[in-house]
């Protein structure tokens, strides 16, 4: 379907507009296959976050700062107006001058909370459920392989995890709890699948009753309603922020009482157990070896390479590692001006060839059975001008400010985000994405609820894993980002009056010292960098071939 086809449907059904997201009944941004992505099908935008609003004679694509440049390159801007905004759909519609519109949406593709916000806050419009499905099927018929995530890697048995859930259900005097987040289902049942590229979760809903019986639902929508019908007159818990509006409709149709409760699994799985943390450590050592082998190869072979061949070569090195299953997302290999496109991914036919005197932004990661990795390095190609070095050093200062911080348990993610940005603000600079995101264990590389961003109120607690990845981007010139993963640990400093938490490093890859202006760094920042490189050297040196050990020695030498 294209925009003009949908506009004909609007006229046919007497709608004034239609809201389209990339998602389907599984609302996570990573849980949609390309063939299911109606946003991409209709307007060509491939980013992981965006909303298209199609009117009878126009269309608007709402994106955040990560995708502003990408969106203008991918969509026909004569047909679709690209708007970069931090507003939600409802907030943006409320600000628009026009009123009295009948706006259609698919109730499978929007959460209960989102629709309730529209109806509560955007009273000048009327929101209409599309129960016909004018956009066609949103679920691929492909068959997926489902497999266990072994206790060797998961650390906690399915029986024990279900007992956590039944305790929660009985404590809240419910008959059952409906789980909409597929990553939560995967964690609860220690199951994974190959249904999605890069993200090994099982795409499924689950209903857990107070006795611990679990009903699993994949793409059989009729089975969901049949199972729910058994609970007529009883109370079921669910998370309104994550559950499709259609599920609420089905429950109301069968006279089920609904209790709005945040899914406790999200916080349980965010705090990794010791088996998972040890898996993360092993995976990052393995990943560090692979990335260092690649960087050594790149330093000696970059001439004639392009963004696409670079990404393929990096995957080749990583695929040799134990427990490798797949990448954790499509590699971002962005050279020169493409680095300013925050989530740029190279295509073979359009990839830029590497040339001297600029930088390569390389953001990549792997799904290992024992842990998930995500690392960004900005790499000098040839001699780089001083203004880029200064920007790189300022981003490094921002990274160090966040990574070396101490904070009490329960601190909100936005506090750490501010610590990082404050370093860049001193130089009149900023970036249009979050400072960090939670990371799953052989699951979603972007795992809620952990987030380090301007608006994040998620509490930071012991054993959570997060990225720290400040950046700086100049449209048409270059992009810089420095990203490591960390887990949160107790800081047992006897001099502290109050108990504090700190970030413990996981990522083990040198930071390119050729891009550093050491005179912009304080003694404490230089000490942090030298300590980091000492750790990288000690953990990786003996695992690299002899010819690469000399390279690592130079790369990790004190600044």
Protein Blocks (a to p, Z undefined) as FASTA:
>chain_A
ZZklmmmmmmmnopabdcddfbdfblbfklccfklmmklmmnopabfbdcddddfkbccd
dddfklmmmmmmmpcfklpccdddfbdfklmmmmpmbghiacdddfklpcfklmmmmmmm
mmmbccdddfkopnopabdfbdcddddddfklnopafklmmmmmmmmmmmnopabdcdfb
lklmmmmnopacfkbghiacdcddddddfkopacddfklmklmmmmmmmmgoiacdddfk
lgcfklmmmmmmnopacdddddfklmmmmmccfklmmmmmmmmmmmmmmmmmmmmmmmmm
mgopafklmmmmmmmmmmmpghiabdfbdcdddehjlmmmmkaccdfkloccddehiacd
dddddddfkbccdddddddehjadfklmmmmmmmmmmmmmmmmpccdehiafklmmmmmm
mmmmmnopacdbdfbdcddehiafbdcfbdcdfklcbdcdehiacddddddddehiaccd
ddddddddddddfkbmbdcdddddfbdcdddfklpcfklpcfklmmmmmmmmmmmmmmmm
mmpcfklmmmmmmmmgcZZ
